[in-house]
Amino acid sequence: MTYTPPKVWTWDSDSGGQFANINRPVSGPTKDVDLPVGRHPYQLYSLATPNGVKVTILFEELIEAGHPVEYDAWLIDIGEGDQFGSGFVDVNPNSKIPALFDRTDGANVRVFESGAILLHLAERHGAFLGADRPEMLSWLFWQMGSAPFLGGGFGHFYHYAPEKLEYPINRYAMEAKRQLDVLDKRLEDVEWVAGGDYTIADMAIWPWYGQVVLGRLYGDAATFLSVDDYPHVKAWAERIDARPAVRRGRMVNRNFGDDVSLKLPERHSRDDFA
Amino acid sequence: MTYTPPKVWTWDSDSGGQFANINRPVSGPTKDVDLPVGRHPYQLYSLATPNGVKVTILFEELIEAGHPVEYDAWLIDIGEGDQFGSGFVDVNPNSKIPALFDRTDGANVRVFESGAILLHLAERHGAFLGADRPEMLSWLFWQMGSAPFLGGGFGHFYHYAPEKLEYPINRYAMEAKRQLDVLDKRLEDVEWVAGGDYTIADMAIWPWYGQVVLGRLYGDAATFLSVDDYPHVKAWAERIDARPAVRRGRMVNRNFGDDVSLKLPERHSRDDFA
């Protein structure tokens, strides 16, 4: 069945699978909605997807390590289109979670993109940057450029797309396995991806690659991708998963899934986890 | 024609389109090849793809601005599998260009991923970081997380894939247009993506989004994506394209294309452009 693309693409809003209602070819707000603001210096607007939990894990790790950090975490339900509210678009014109307002200096500084937020917070508190900055930055950016092939590529075509298509599934399964192998060879040699220190690069990579290996993403993906081929990734993933801050970070802004004990749609205090 | 994925994915090395010979589900070297090393402090191993020219543009902008920077740029021909040589895998275990050895401190520090290299060099020389670091980081990381949908997604399925598939082309055309619209709305308000200063965020975004709008990527993609919808991106793209350092940056490590005057496969001196 041969398809010939038109000269000029036009939007058919009926196509698009499970996320058709939240994918559009234009940006900007669709409704006038202010963001709520709490009393803490950091105001996070997010959801407990892999990109979201990167940042809540860092916040909870900073608190666990004794840094004087407090934050309000507000739920952005992307299935409900909260990311298209005017207030959210002001903090992230790209309409993706997570997004942060940093009011620590009496200002109201926006930061968007999970990688930018991780680096911003780690630099501000001088923590989880590791001893080898070039190596840490290399792996932090490796995650940013690689995970769209795992999530937007493999996860979409294997699990979410309305129809199973052989070529895209093969393309992205191959790339997902290659990426897991890159990580496995690295973690055969070092304890943490940037070397001897647990850093924001681990916190960025774990929610995607760690959780695939732990069997938490995309249905039967762990079997399909033969994740037992990556024992060093698995050991690292389990080590991170056992950290108390990581469990708390996974809970924040979670309003989905079967495990009720993990659901904490909003977080405003250290007592909220009790 | 319904396709049912197997329980466990296995590699059929015959599938994969134009890049089938360079895509594999495993990482690591396939051959024993040392990297050449020149006399300058920075040794770059790259190719003039959009990710490659980000870094050569920054090097040439640093030189243009009077910073005491010198570099050797060596060609990594990815069509020939140079990225799978043992020496290259040592500098980037992910086998992607660009990759850098920084020998400025008498050490031999590796940096890989274009975004990490940009940040590493800009910080080392205190240049092109702009006055608003959170905003610059947000847009720098925005490029890293977004362009895989433009390049690995849209560019692949629209231009490179062995067969035209309607659903993936629609999916990625919609996302490419959304991203261009995000950028267009931003550049309606500010001269450079991070605000008032030309920064590494512009240098990261331009080779992808600027060059799509200039009609340089993926055949008839500029028509297909109706790039005239994005006049602010176009004006910004042309402004950057006119910079002498950008033209030189585009030349370095280029061994492909019809324009012979742009080809400079290796760069070892400022005189090489003459």
Interface residues (C-beta under 8 A of the other chain):
Chain A: M1 T2 Y3 T4 P5 P6 K7 V8 W9 W11 D12 S15 G16 N23 R24 P25 V26 S27 G28 P93 N94 D102 V109 R110 V111 F112 E113 S114 G115 A116 L119 H120 R133 P134 E135 L137 S138 L140 F141 W142 M144 G145 S146 A147 P148 F149 G152 G153 H156 F157 Y158 A161 P162 E163 K164 L165 E166 Y167 P168 I169 N170 R171 A173 M174 E175 K177 R178 Q179 D181 V182 K185 R186 D220 T223 F224 L225 S226
Chain B: M1 T2 Y3 T4 P5 P6 K7 V8 W9 W11 D12 S15 G16 N23 R24 P25 V26 S27 G28 P93 N94 D102 V109 R110 V111 F112 E113 S114 G115 A116 L119 H120 R133 P134 E135 L137 S138 L140 F141 W142 M144 G145 S146 A147 P148 F149 G152 G153 H156 F157 Y158 A161 P162 E163 K164 L165 E166 Y167 P168 I169 N170 R171 A173 M174 E175 K177 R178 Q179 D181 V182 K185 R186 D220 T223 F224 L225 S226
